[in-house]
């Protein structure tokens, strides 16, 4: 997770990655294929998974963080 300054200067906001321990994720870890986890996270957004890039982009689009913090 990352703690970023709010664009309006009223404090900070957390950007966080969410990974659920699904059977597919467990299998990738067991097989040592952790490099494939981001792909699983992208395809399982409907389950609530979220990459850090997605979290940052969402905060930027909602005008909570600046473009500088997005990058």
Order of alpha helices (4+ residues) and beta strands (2+ residues): beta-beta-alpha-alpha-alpha-alpha
